[in-house]
Amino acid sequence: MDEKAGSSNHCIVLAGKKELDIYVNPQRQRLLRVMALEGCPVTPKTLSDRMGISPSSVQYHLKKLISLGLVAQHHTKKINGITAHFYRLVPCTISIGRPPAEGHMEERIALMQNGVSGVFNGFANYLRQSHNGSLPAPPLGDLLWGIARLAPEEAMELHQIIHRFLEAHEPSEVQGDAWEYALIAYPVKEEPHA
């Protein structure tokens, strides 16, 4: 059964140990990232070439991700007499357990650490390549941090603006270069004066 790409983004809640084990697997996280970078439906062979692992390993990991609803078959196509299966990411938001009181805090923290660390390391490599002349200068990426003072309604507005903007630029039909990002914003208590 082929599933065509849709534009509606739904939430997938991963609450059980089996689901979490499937999702947090480093090879599957890498596969999801490669598929996002490709930006269009891809074959296991293409993923195999990009990742440097066997097509059978890719197919194994794809089946696991399909079982969670994160990946779907998009279409098939005859290539040199062989039926090639093309897969795509399903537009969705992933939530690990809901609400947070249900547990899984360590899994959440591990995923966040891996995700933010991966984006930061990629940005650091990008800056190094730009510095040594292998990329055009000045580098286009940026890293911002600091404190913003927001009323609760402003914090909600910022959250909504970011989500709307990112959702509008995630579909594979949108043209442009792939930009990897990690955004962290949270209310912080001010330190008492000494």
C-alpha positions, 0 to 999 in steps of 0.5 A: 500500500503506497502512502502519498505525502501529506502536509498535515503534521500530527503527533506520535507519542512514544510511551512504551519501552519497545517503541522507545528502544526502536526510536532511540537506536543511534542507527535509526536516528542517523537514518532519519537525519539522512532522510531529512537531509535528502528532502525527497523520497529515497530508496534503501539503496540510496540510504545505504550509499549515504550511510555506508551500511548494507541495503538489508540493514537499511531495510531492517531499520526502515521496517522498525521506523515504519512500525512507529509511523515515522516513515512510509512507503511513498511510491514504487518505480521500475528501474532497470527491470527492478521495482524500487521502493521509495520511502519518505519521512512522515510529517509528524512531531514526536513526543516521548511519553505524555505528560512528562510525569509519566516517566521516560525522563532519561530517554528524553534527556539522552535524545536531547543531548544527542540531538543538540550535540549533533547539531553543534558538532555539525556547526563547529565542523562547518565553521572549521571548513569555512575558516580553512577556505573549503567553504565560502566566507563568511559562514552563513550559520549563526549561534545565538544565546542569551536571556530574553525577557518575555511575558507568558503570552510573548513566549507562547507567540514566539513558540508559535512563530517558530513552529509555523515557520519551521513547519512551512519549510520542512516539506520536501516540496519546499526548495532551498538548502537544508539547514540543521537547527536546534532551538532551546528556550525555557523560563529560567529563575533569576539567581538571587543576589549574593 
